[in-house]
């Protein structure tokens, strides 16, 4: 979306970026963790470079 986490994670896992985005939205609405998970993964992405 904004920080490139969906594309990065999709590439690492070998799945489509859109599926990762859908997963974040579902996690947000069902569990309330989508935004927090996105931020944590962005930090991991930045630190792994």
C-alpha positions in Angstrom: 0.0 0.0 0.0 2.0 2.9 1.2 5.2 1.4 2.5 5.6 -1.5 0.1 5.1 -4.2 2.7 2.5 -6.2 0.7 4.7 -6.4 -2.3 7.7 -7.3 -0.3 5.9 -10.0 1.8 4.2 -11.4 -1.3 7.6 -11.8 -3.0 9.1 -13.5 0.0 6.2 -15.9 0.4 5.6 -16.5 -3.4 2.0 -15.2 -3.4 0.3 -12.3 -5.1 0.5 -8.9 -3.6 -3.3 -8.5 -3.7 -3.8 -11.6 -1.5 -1.5 -10.2 1.1 -3.4 -6.9 1.1 -6.7 -8.8 1.5 -5.1 -10.7 4.4 -4.2 -7.3 6.1 -7.8 -6.0 5.6 -9.3 -9.2 7.0 -6.9 -9.2 10.0 -7.8 -5.6 10.7 -11.6 -6.1 10.6 -11.7 -9.5 12.4 -8.9 -9.2 14.9 -7.9 -5.5 14.9 -4.3 -6.4 14.2 -3.9 -5.5 10.6 -2.3 -2.0 11.1 0.0 -3.2 13.9 1.1 -6.2 11.9 1.7 -3.9 8.8 3.9 -1.6 10.9 5.9 -4.5 12.5 6.5 -6.0 9.0 7.6 -2.6 7.7 10.2 -2.4 10.4 11.4 -5.9 9.6 11.6 -5.0 5.9 13.6 -1.8 6.7 16.0 -3.6 9.0 16.6 -6.6 6.7 18.1 -4.4 3.9 
